Every structure is written in C-alpha cells, then in structure tokens.
Amino acid sequence: MSDGNGIGDFDFFVGSWNSVQRRLAKPLADCDEWNESRATTRCWRAFGGAANVDEVRFPDWGSAGLSVRLLNPATGEWSIYWANNRTGELALPPVVGRFSNGVGLFYSKETYDGRAITVRYKWSDITAMTARWEQAFSLDDGQTWETNWTADFTRSK
C-alpha cells in the first residue's frame, strides 16, 4: 500500500492472476444460487502508480471485463470504473474510496432493477500471492449488505 497519498495502492495487483469468480444468480431477491467461473486477469500500472488497468476473462461465462482505477491526487481517493465486452460501455458512476489498514472500500449510489442502492467494492486478504474482491449491494444506505459477487485471486506463476 501507499504512504498515505494513495499512489501505488493498487500495485499489489499488477501482473497476472487466476481466480474463482462467484456471482449471485439474482441479487436482492432472497436468492442463494451462485454461478461460478474460472477467470484470468492481467493488470498493469499507469501514471506512476496513480492509475491501474486490468482485463479479466471469464471463459465459463463467455465474457470479459475491464477495470480502470484512477487516483484523485487532491483527495487521495480512487475512482474505479467497470466495462464489459457485452455492452462495450463504461458503467457509471464509478465506485469511490480508499485503503485503510490493508482493506480497500469503495462506494457509489446507483439504481438496480428500478431500486436505489448503494454499491460497495471491498479489497481484502491482500498478500504477495493472493487477494480477495467482493461486490455488495445495500437497499438501506449501507446499514445491511448483500454480497453478490466475489473473486478469490491467486497470482499466476
């Protein structure tokens, strides 16, 4: 992690990774059915550690995605944007946040199936060889969360 200004916070993710991705079949619908895919990710650094891009491929789902992470040097906060090859569009708004004590928390206000939600991305369990990412939705402004996507990463050899 960085020295507090945010630069380099995502350097841990630079390189190639394998992962197991799990998505809830129907978020916010009292569903307990999960879909799973293997995935490969290639990540690179930009702007001297103040930006980061990764491409992830989900062979079992027949899709791919792209994350773009940009550091706001004035606030020390990261904005994380997502796109996938099915729509070819950048999802807006980005989730915004920072790392504290080795955990990254990033939030946005969005709409899902016509309902106002808060979205949270969480990066945790970060080592030289592993990392975990989770996405969760909240219908009550962050009082309770439903995790609907997880990714457990292992660095490729």
Secondary structure, 3 states (H helix, E strand, C coil): CCCCCCCCCCHHHCEEEEEEEEEECCCCCCCCCEEEEEEEEEEEEEHHHCEEEEEEEECCCCEEEEEEEEEECCCCEEEEEEEECCCCCEEEEEEEEEEECCEEEEEEEEEECCEEEEEEEEEECCCCCEEEEEEEEECCCCCCCEEEEEEEEEECC
